[in-house]
Amino acid sequence: MNTGKRSRNFWIGNGVLTLAMLVLFFMGPLSDMLGIWAAVLWMVLAAVGMALVMSDKTGEPPAPD
């Protein structure tokens, strides 16, 4: 039974996704400074964050009632 406790990867993934959200908020100034690399940075942060969050999935889903 899942007790609701999440792994460290889940919380690190959420932190990385928070950074990706902040990059989106400041995409205008970042794109002025970094050019196309601002979008690349956002894509990398989003991909790494989602990979970490999804790596928390363990085992089979619970059986239906």
DOSEDREN-436709 format. One record per atom (N, C-alpha, C, O, CB): atom name; x, y, z. Coordinates in Angstrom, 1 decimal, always signed. Glycine has a CB too. Example, Ala and Ser with C-alpha at 12.3 -4.5 7.8 and 13.67 -1.06 7.14 Angstrom:
# DOSEDREN-436709
{atom: N px: +13.2 py: -5.7 pz: +7.8}
{atom: CA px: +12.3 py: -4.5 pz: +7.8}
{atom: C px: +13.2 py: -3.3 pz: +7.8}
{atom: O px: +14.2 py: -3.3 pz: +8.5}
{atom: CB px: +11.3 py: -4.5 pz: +9.0}
{atom: N px: +12.8 py: -2.2 pz: +7.1}
{atom: CA px: +13.7 py: -1.1 pz: +7.1}
{atom: C px: +12.9 py: +0.0 pz: +7.9}
{atom: O px: +13.4 py: +1.1 pz: +8.0}
{atom: CB px: +14.1 py: -0.6 pz: +5.7}
END
This chain:
# DOSEDREN-436709
{atom: N px: +0.8 py: -1.2 pz: +0.0}
{atom: CA px: +0.0 py: +0.0 pz: +0.0}
{atom: C px: +0.9 py: +1.2 pz: +0.0}
{atom: O px: +1.9 py: +1.3 pz: +0.7}
{atom: CB px: -1.0 py: +0.0 pz: +1.2}
{atom: N px: +0.5 py: +2.2 pz: -0.8}
{atom: CA px: +1.3 py: +3.5 pz: -0.9}
{atom: C px: +1.0 py: +4.3 pz: +0.3}
{atom: O px: -0.2 py: +4.7 pz: +0.6}
{atom: CB px: +1.0 py: +4.2 pz: -2.2}
{atom: N px: +2.0 py: +4.7 pz: +1.1}
{atom: CA px: +1.8 py: +5.5 pz: +2.3}
{atom: C px: +1.8 py: +7.0 pz: +2.1}
{atom: O px: +1.7 py: +7.8 pz: +3.0}
{atom: CB px: +2.8 py: +5.1 pz: +3.4}
{atom: N px: +2.1 py: +7.4 pz: +0.8}
{atom: CA px: +2.1 py: +8.8 pz: +0.5}
{atom: C px: +3.5 py: +9.4 pz: +0.6}
{atom: O px: +3.6 py: +10.6 pz: +0.2}
{atom: CB px: +1.2 py: +9.5 pz: +1.4}
{atom: N px: +4.5 py: +8.6 pz: +1.0}
{atom: CA px: +5.8 py: +9.1 pz: +1.1}
{atom: C px: +6.5 py: +9.1 pz: -0.3}
{atom: O px: +6.4 py: +8.1 pz: -0.9}
{atom: CB px: +6.7 py: +8.3 pz: +2.1}
{atom: N px: +7.0 py: +10.3 pz: -0.6}
{atom: CA px: +7.6 py: +10.4 pz: -2.0}
{atom: C px: +9.1 py: +10.3 pz: -1.9}
{atom: O px: +9.7 py: +10.6 pz: -0.8}
{atom: CB px: +7.2 py: +11.7 pz: -2.6}
{atom: N px: +9.8 py: +9.8 pz: -2.9}
{atom: CA px: +11.2 py: +9.7 pz: -2.9}
{atom: C px: +11.9 py: +11.0 pz: -3.1}
{atom: O px: +11.3 py: +12.0 pz: -3.5}
{atom: CB px: +11.7 py: +8.7 pz: -4.1}
{atom: N px: +13.2 py: +11.1 pz: -2.9}
{atom: CA px: +14.0 py: +12.3 pz: -3.1}
{atom: C px: +13.9 py: +12.8 pz: -4.5}
{atom: O px: +13.9 py: +14.0 pz: -4.8}
{atom: CB px: +15.4 py: +12.1 pz: -2.6}
{atom: N px: +13.9 py: +11.8 pz: -5.5}
{atom: CA px: +13.9 py: +12.2 pz: -6.9}
{atom: C px: +12.6 py: +13.0 pz: -7.2}
{atom: O px: +12.7 py: +13.9 pz: -8.0}
{atom: CB px: +14.0 py: +11.0 pz: -7.8}
{atom: N px: +11.5 py: +12.6 pz: -6.6}
{atom: CA px: +10.3 py: +13.3 pz: -6.8}
{atom: C px: +10.4 py: +14.8 pz: -6.4}
{atom: O px: +10.0 py: +15.7 pz: -7.2}
{atom: CB px: +9.1 py: +12.7 pz: -6.1}
{atom: N px: +10.9 py: +15.1 pz: -5.3}
{atom: CA px: +11.0 py: +16.4 pz: -4.8}
{atom: C px: +12.1 py: +17.2 pz: -5.5}
{atom: O px: +11.9 py: +18.4 pz: -5.8}
{atom: CB px: +11.4 py: +16.4 pz: -3.3}
{atom: N px: +13.2 py: +16.6 pz: -5.9}
{atom: CA px: +14.2 py: +17.3 pz: -6.8}
{atom: C px: +13.6 py: +17.6 pz: -8.1}
{atom: O px: +13.8 py: +18.7 pz: -8.6}
{atom: CB px: +15.5 py: +16.4 pz: -6.9}
{atom: N px: +12.8 py: +16.7 pz: -8.7}
{atom: CA px: +12.1 py: +17.0 pz: -9.9}
{atom: C px: +11.2 py: +18.1 pz: -9.8}
{atom: O px: +11.1 py: +18.9 pz: -10.8}
{atom: CB px: +11.3 py: +15.7 pz: -10.4}
{atom: N px: +10.4 py: +18.2 pz: -8.7}
{atom: CA px: +9.5 py: +19.4 pz: -8.6}
{atom: C px: +10.3 py: +20.7 pz: -8.5}
{atom: O px: +9.9 py: +21.7 pz: -9.0}
{atom: CB px: +8.7 py: +19.2 pz: -7.3}
{atom: N px: +11.5 py: +20.6 pz: -7.8}
{atom: CA px: +12.3 py: +21.8 pz: -7.7}
{atom: C px: +12.8 py: +22.2 pz: -9.1}
{atom: O px: +12.8 py: +23.4 pz: -9.4}
{atom: CB px: +13.5 py: +21.6 pz: -6.8}
{atom: N px: +13.2 py: +21.3 pz: -9.9}
{atom: CA px: +13.7 py: +21.6 pz: -11.3}
{atom: C px: +12.6 py: +22.1 pz: -12.1}
{atom: O px: +12.8 py: +23.0 pz: -12.9}
{atom: CB px: +14.3 py: +20.3 pz: -11.9}
{atom: N px: +11.4 py: +21.6 pz: -12.0}
{atom: CA px: +10.2 py: +22.1 pz: -12.7}
{atom: C px: +9.9 py: +23.5 pz: -12.2}
{atom: O px: +9.4 py: +24.3 pz: -13.0}
{atom: CB px: +9.0 py: +21.2 pz: -12.5}
{atom: N px: +10.1 py: +23.8 pz: -11.0}
{atom: CA px: +9.9 py: +25.2 pz: -10.5}
{atom: C px: +10.9 py: +26.1 pz: -11.2}
{atom: O px: +10.5 py: +27.2 pz: -11.6}
{atom: CB px: +10.0 py: +25.3 pz: -9.0}
{atom: N px: +12.1 py: +25.7 pz: -11.3}
{atom: CA px: +13.1 py: +26.5 pz: -12.0}
{atom: C px: +12.7 py: +26.7 pz: -13.5}
{atom: O px: +12.8 py: +27.8 pz: -14.1}
{atom: CB px: +14.5 py: +25.9 pz: -12.0}
{atom: N px: +12.1 py: +25.7 pz: -14.1}
{atom: CA px: +11.7 py: +25.8 pz: -15.5}
{atom: C px: +10.5 py: +26.8 pz: -15.6}
{atom: O px: +10.4 py: +27.5 pz: -16.6}
{atom: CB px: +11.2 py: +24.4 pz: -16.0}
{atom: N px: +9.6 py: +26.8 pz: -14.6}
{atom: CA px: +8.5 py: +27.8 pz: -14.6}
{atom: C px: +9.1 py: +29.2 pz: -14.5}
{atom: O px: +8.6 py: +30.1 pz: -15.1}
{atom: CB px: +7.6 py: +27.5 pz: -13.5}
{atom: N px: +10.1 py: +29.4 pz: -13.6}
{atom: CA px: +10.7 py: +30.7 pz: -13.5}
{atom: C px: +11.4 py: +31.2 pz: -14.8}
{atom: O px: +11.4 py: +32.3 pz: -15.1}
{atom: CB px: +11.7 py: +30.7 pz: -12.3}
{atom: N px: +12.0 py: +30.2 pz: -15.5}
{atom: CA px: +12.6 py: +30.6 pz: -16.8}
{atom: C px: +11.5 py: +31.0 pz: -17.7}
{atom: O px: +11.8 py: +32.0 pz: -18.5}
{atom: CB px: +13.4 py: +29.3 pz: -17.3}
{atom: N px: +10.4 py: +30.4 pz: -17.7}
{atom: CA px: +9.3 py: +30.9 pz: -18.6}
{atom: C px: +8.8 py: +32.3 pz: -18.2}
{atom: O px: +8.5 py: +33.1 pz: -19.1}
{atom: CB px: +8.1 py: +29.9 pz: -18.5}
{atom: N px: +8.7 py: +32.6 pz: -16.9}
{atom: CA px: +8.3 py: +33.9 pz: -16.5}
{atom: C px: +9.3 py: +35.0 pz: -16.9}
{atom: O px: +8.9 py: +36.1 pz: -17.3}
{atom: CB px: +8.2 py: +33.9 pz: -14.9}
{atom: N px: +10.5 py: +34.6 pz: -17.0}
{atom: CA px: +11.6 py: +35.6 pz: -17.3}
{atom: C px: +12.1 py: +35.3 pz: -18.7}
{atom: O px: +13.3 py: +35.7 pz: -19.0}
{atom: CB px: +12.7 py: +35.6 pz: -16.3}
{atom: N px: +11.3 py: +34.7 pz: -19.6}
{atom: CA px: +11.8 py: +34.4 pz: -20.9}
{atom: C px: +12.2 py: +35.6 pz: -21.8}
{atom: O px: +13.2 py: +35.5 pz: -22.5}
{atom: CB px: +10.8 py: +33.5 pz: -21.7}
{atom: N px: +11.5 py: +36.7 pz: -21.6}
{atom: CA px: +11.9 py: +37.9 pz: -22.4}
{atom: C px: +13.3 py: +38.4 pz: -22.1}
{atom: O px: +14.1 py: +38.4 pz: -23.0}
{atom: CB px: +10.9 py: +39.0 pz: -22.1}
{atom: N px: +13.6 py: +38.7 pz: -20.9}
{atom: CA px: +14.9 py: +39.2 pz: -20.6}
{atom: C px: +16.0 py: +38.1 pz: -20.8}
{atom: O px: +17.1 py: +38.4 pz: -21.2}
{atom: CB px: +15.0 py: +39.6 pz: -19.1}
{atom: N px: +15.6 py: +36.8 pz: -20.5}
{atom: CA px: +16.6 py: +35.8 pz: -20.7}
{atom: C px: +16.9 py: +35.6 pz: -22.2}
{atom: O px: +18.1 py: +35.3 pz: -22.6}
{atom: CB px: +16.1 py: +34.4 pz: -20.2}
{atom: N px: +15.9 py: +35.7 pz: -23.1}
{atom: CA px: +16.1 py: +35.6 pz: -24.5}
{atom: C px: +17.0 py: +36.7 pz: -25.1}
{atom: O px: +17.7 py: +36.6 pz: -26.0}
{atom: CB px: +14.8 py: +35.5 pz: -25.3}
{atom: N px: +16.8 py: +37.9 pz: -24.4}
{atom: CA px: +17.7 py: +39.0 pz: -24.8}
{atom: C px: +19.1 py: +38.8 pz: -24.5}
{atom: O px: +20.0 py: +39.1 pz: -25.2}
{atom: CB px: +17.2 py: +40.3 pz: -24.1}
{atom: N px: +19.4 py: +38.1 pz: -23.3}
{atom: CA px: +20.7 py: +37.8 pz: -22.9}
{atom: C px: +21.3 py: +36.6 pz: -23.6}
{atom: O px: +22.5 py: +36.6 pz: -24.0}
{atom: CB px: +20.8 py: +37.6 pz: -21.4}
{atom: N px: +20.5 py: +35.5 pz: -23.7}
{atom: CA px: +21.0 py: +34.2 pz: -24.2}
{atom: C px: +20.6 py: +33.9 pz: -25.6}
{atom: O px: +21.2 py: +32.9 pz: -26.2}
{atom: CB px: +20.5 py: +33.2 pz: -23.2}
{atom: N px: +19.7 py: +34.6 pz: -26.2}
{atom: CA px: +19.2 py: +34.2 pz: -27.5}
{atom: C px: +18.4 py: +32.9 pz: -27.5}
{atom: O px: +17.6 py: +32.7 pz: -26.5}
{atom: CB px: +20.4 py: +34.1 pz: -28.5}
{atom: N px: +18.6 py: +32.1 pz: -28.5}
{atom: CA px: +17.9 py: +30.8 pz: -28.6}
{atom: C px: +18.2 py: +29.9 pz: -27.4}
{atom: O px: +17.4 py: +29.0 pz: -27.1}
{atom: CB px: +18.2 py: +30.2 pz: -29.9}
{atom: N px: +19.3 py: +30.1 pz: -26.8}
{atom: CA px: +19.8 py: +29.2 pz: -25.7}
{atom: C px: +18.8 py: +29.3 pz: -24.5}
{atom: O px: +18.8 py: +28.4 pz: -23.6}
{atom: CB px: +21.2 py: +29.5 pz: -25.2}
{atom: N px: +18.1 py: +30.4 pz: -24.4}
{atom: CA px: +17.1 py: +30.5 pz: -23.3}
{atom: C px: +16.0 py: +29.4 pz: -23.5}
{atom: O px: +15.5 py: +28.8 pz: -22.5}
{atom: CB px: +16.4 py: +31.9 pz: -23.2}
{atom: N px: +15.5 py: +29.2 pz: -24.7}
{atom: CA px: +14.5 py: +28.2 pz: -25.0}
{atom: C px: +15.1 py: +26.8 pz: -24.8}
{atom: O px: +14.4 py: +25.9 pz: -24.3}
{atom: CB px: +14.0 py: +28.3 pz: -26.4}
{atom: N px: +16.4 py: +26.6 pz: -25.2}
{atom: CA px: +17.0 py: +25.3 pz: -25.0}
{atom: C px: +17.2 py: +25.0 pz: -23.5}
{atom: O px: +16.9 py: +23.9 pz: -23.0}
{atom: CB px: +18.4 py: +25.3 pz: -25.6}
{atom: N px: +17.5 py: +26.1 pz: -22.7}
{atom: CA px: +17.6 py: +25.9 pz: -21.2}
{atom: C px: +16.3 py: +25.5 pz: -20.7}
{atom: O px: +16.2 py: +24.6 pz: -19.8}
{atom: CB px: +18.1 py: +27.2 pz: -20.6}
{atom: N px: +15.2 py: +26.1 pz: -21.1}
{atom: CA px: +13.9 py: +25.8 pz: -20.6}
{atom: C px: +13.5 py: +24.3 pz: -20.9}
{atom: O px: +13.0 py: +23.6 pz: -20.1}
{atom: CB px: +12.8 py: +26.7 pz: -21.2}
{atom: N px: +13.8 py: +23.9 pz: -22.2}
{atom: CA px: +13.5 py: +22.6 pz: -22.6}
{atom: C px: +14.2 py: +21.5 pz: -21.8}
{atom: O px: +13.7 py: +20.5 pz: -21.4}
{atom: CB px: +13.7 py: +22.4 pz: -24.1}
{atom: N px: +15.5 py: +21.8 pz: -21.5}
{atom: CA px: +16.3 py: +20.9 pz: -20.8}
{atom: C px: +15.8 py: +20.8 pz: -19.3}
{atom: O px: +15.7 py: +19.7 pz: -18.8}
{atom: CB px: +17.8 py: +21.3 pz: -20.8}
{atom: N px: +15.5 py: +21.9 pz: -18.7}
{atom: CA px: +15.0 py: +21.9 pz: -17.3}
{atom: C px: +13.7 py: +21.1 pz: -17.3}
{atom: O px: +13.5 py: +20.4 pz: -16.3}
{atom: CB px: +14.8 py: +23.3 pz: -16.8}
{atom: N px: +12.8 py: +21.4 pz: -18.2}
{atom: CA px: +11.5 py: +20.7 pz: -18.2}
{atom: C px: +11.6 py: +19.2 pz: -18.4}
{atom: O px: +11.0 py: +18.4 pz: -17.7}
{atom: CB px: +10.6 py: +21.3 pz: -19.3}
{atom: N px: +12.5 py: +18.8 pz: -19.3}
{atom: CA px: +12.7 py: +17.4 pz: -19.5}
{atom: C px: +13.4 py: +16.7 pz: -18.3}
{atom: O px: +12.9 py: +15.6 pz: -18.0}
{atom: CB px: +13.6 py: +17.2 pz: -20.8}
{atom: N px: +14.4 py: +17.3 pz: -17.7}
{atom: CA px: +15.0 py: +16.7 pz: -16.6}
{atom: C px: +14.0 py: +16.6 pz: -15.4}
{atom: O px: +13.9 py: +15.6 pz: -14.7}
{atom: CB px: +16.3 py: +17.5 pz: -16.2}
{atom: N px: +13.2 py: +17.7 pz: -15.2}
{atom: CA px: +12.3 py: +17.7 pz: -14.1}
{atom: C px: +11.2 py: +16.6 pz: -14.3}
{atom: O px: +10.9 py: +15.9 pz: -13.3}
{atom: CB px: +11.6 py: +19.0 pz: -14.0}
{atom: N px: +10.7 py: +16.5 pz: -15.5}
{atom: CA px: +9.7 py: +15.4 pz: -15.7}
{atom: C px: +10.3 py: +14.0 pz: -15.6}
{atom: O px: +9.6 py: +13.1 pz: -15.1}
{atom: CB px: +9.1 py: +15.6 pz: -17.1}
{atom: N px: +11.5 py: +13.8 pz: -16.0}
{atom: CA px: +12.1 py: +12.5 pz: -15.9}
{atom: C px: +12.3 py: +12.2 pz: -14.4}
{atom: O px: +12.1 py: +11.0 pz: -14.0}
{atom: CB px: +13.5 py: +12.5 pz: -16.6}
{atom: N px: +12.7 py: +13.1 pz: -13.6}
{atom: CA px: +12.8 py: +12.9 pz: -12.2}
{atom: C px: +11.5 py: +12.6 pz: -11.5}
{atom: O px: +11.4 py: +11.7 pz: -10.7}
{atom: CB px: +13.5 py: +14.0 pz: -11.5}
{atom: N px: +10.5 py: +13.3 pz: -11.8}
{atom: CA px: +9.2 py: +13.1 pz: -11.2}
{atom: C px: +8.6 py: +11.7 pz: -11.7}
{atom: O px: +8.1 py: +11.0 pz: -10.8}
{atom: CB px: +8.2 py: +14.2 pz: -11.6}
{atom: N px: +8.8 py: +11.4 pz: -12.9}
{atom: CA px: +8.2 py: +10.1 pz: -13.4}
{atom: C px: +9.0 py: +8.9 pz: -12.9}
{atom: O px: +8.5 py: +7.8 pz: -12.9}
{atom: CB px: +8.2 py: +10.2 pz: -14.9}
{atom: N px: +10.3 py: +9.1 pz: -12.5}
{atom: CA px: +11.1 py: +8.0 pz: -12.0}
{atom: C px: +10.6 py: +7.6 pz: -10.7}
{atom: O px: +11.0 py: +6.5 pz: -10.2}
{atom: CB px: +12.6 py: +8.4 pz: -12.0}
{atom: N px: +9.7 py: +8.3 pz: -10.1}
{atom: CA px: +9.2 py: +8.0 pz: -8.7}
{atom: C px: +8.1 py: +6.9 pz: -8.9}
{atom: O px: +7.8 py: +6.3 pz: -7.8}
{atom: CB px: +8.6 py: +9.2 pz: -8.1}
{atom: N px: +7.6 py: +6.6 pz: -10.1}
{atom: CA px: +6.6 py: +5.6 pz: -10.2}
{atom: C px: +7.1 py: +4.2 pz: -9.9}
{atom: O px: +8.2 py: +3.9 pz: -10.5}
{atom: CB px: +6.0 py: +5.7 pz: -11.7}
{atom: N px: +6.5 py: +3.5 pz: -9.0}
{atom: CA px: +7.0 py: +2.2 pz: -8.7}
{atom: C px: +5.8 py: +1.2 pz: -8.7}
{atom: O px: +4.7 py: +1.5 pz: -8.3}
{atom: CB px: +7.6 py: +2.2 pz: -7.3}
{atom: N px: +6.1 py: +0.0 pz: -9.2}
{atom: CA px: +5.2 py: -1.1 pz: -9.1}
{atom: C px: +3.9 py: -0.9 pz: -10.0}
{atom: O px: +3.8 py: +0.0 pz: -10.8}
{atom: CB px: +4.7 py: -1.3 pz: -7.7}
{atom: N px: +3.0 py: -1.8 pz: -9.8}
{atom: CA px: +1.8 py: -1.9 pz: -10.5}
{atom: C px: +0.8 py: -0.9 pz: -9.9}
{atom: O px: +0.8 py: -0.6 pz: -8.7}
{atom: CB px: +1.2 py: -3.3 pz: -10.5}
{atom: N px: -0.2 py: -0.4 pz: -10.7}
{atom: CA px: -1.2 py: +0.4 pz: -10.1}
{atom: C px: -2.1 py: -0.4 pz: -9.2}
{atom: O px: -2.2 py: -1.6 pz: -9.4}
{atom: CB px: -2.0 py: +1.1 pz: -11.2}
{atom: N px: -2.8 py: +0.2 pz: -8.3}
{atom: CA px: -3.7 py: -0.6 pz: -7.4}
{atom: C px: -4.8 py: -1.2 pz: -8.2}
{atom: O px: -5.3 py: -0.7 pz: -9.2}
{atom: CB px: -4.2 py: +0.2 pz: -6.2}
{atom: N px: -5.3 py: -2.4 pz: -7.7}
{atom: CA px: -6.4 py: -3.0 pz: -8.4}
{atom: C px: -7.7 py: -2.2 pz: -8.2}
{atom: O px: -7.9 py: -1.6 pz: -7.1}
{atom: CB px: -6.6 py: -4.5 pz: -7.8}
{atom: N px: -8.6 py: -2.2 pz: -9.2}
{atom: CA px: -9.8 py: -1.5 pz: -9.0}
{atom: C px: -10.7 py: -2.1 pz: -7.9}
{atom: O px: -10.6 py: -3.3 pz: -7.6}
{atom: CB px: -10.6 py: -1.4 pz: -10.3}
{atom: N px: -11.6 py: -1.3 pz: -7.4}
{atom: CA px: -12.5 py: -1.8 pz: -6.3}
{atom: C px: -13.5 py: -2.7 pz: -6.8}
{atom: O px: -14.4 py: -3.2 pz: -6.1}
{atom: CB px: -13.1 py: -0.7 pz: -5.5}
END
